[in-house]
Amino acid sequence: MTEFLQKLQDEAGQTMAEYAVVLGVITIAVVVTLGLLSTKISDVLNSVISSM
């Protein structure tokens, strides 16, 4: 029984680490995408503001 509980705890820690890695990759992808699109977003916002 003790071995089963230890394996369960080990898998929970591994799952948490996997979620952390996925979250890190998604965060980096979002930051890079916003960085690449920042000039276009700025241009669109300036265009909207000037047309008002």
C-alpha positions in Angstrom: 0.0 0.0 0.0 2.8 2.4 0.8 4.5 1.8 -2.6 1.2 2.6 -4.3 0.9 5.9 -2.4 4.5 6.8 -3.2 3.9 6.2 -6.9 0.7 8.2 -6.8 2.6 11.1 -5.3 5.4 10.9 -7.8 3.0 11.0 -10.7 1.2 14.0 -9.2 4.5 15.9 -9.0 5.3 14.9 -12.5 2.0 16.1 -13.8 2.4 19.4 -12.1 5.8 19.8 -13.7 4.4 19.0 -17.1 1.7 21.6 -16.6 4.3 24.2 -15.6 6.3 23.4 -18.8 3.3 23.7 -21.0 2.3 27.0 -19.3 5.8 28.3 -19.8 5.8 27.4 -23.5 2.4 29.1 -24.0 3.5 32.2 -22.1 6.6 32.5 -24.3 4.6 32.0 -27.5 2.1 34.7 -26.5 4.9 37.2 -25.6 6.7 36.6 -28.8 3.5 36.9 -30.9 2.6 40.1 -29.2 6.1 41.4 -29.7 6.0 40.6 -33.4 2.5 42.1 -33.8 3.1 45.2 -31.6 3.8 47.6 -34.5 0.7 46.5 -36.4 -1.4 46.8 -33.3 0.0 50.2 -32.6 -0.7 51.3 -36.2 -4.3 50.1 -36.1 -4.9 51.8 -32.7 -3.4 55.1 -34.0 -5.6 54.8 -37.2 -8.7 54.3 -35.1 -7.8 57.2 -32.8 -7.1 59.6 -35.7 -10.3 58.7 -37.4 -12.3 59.7 -34.3 
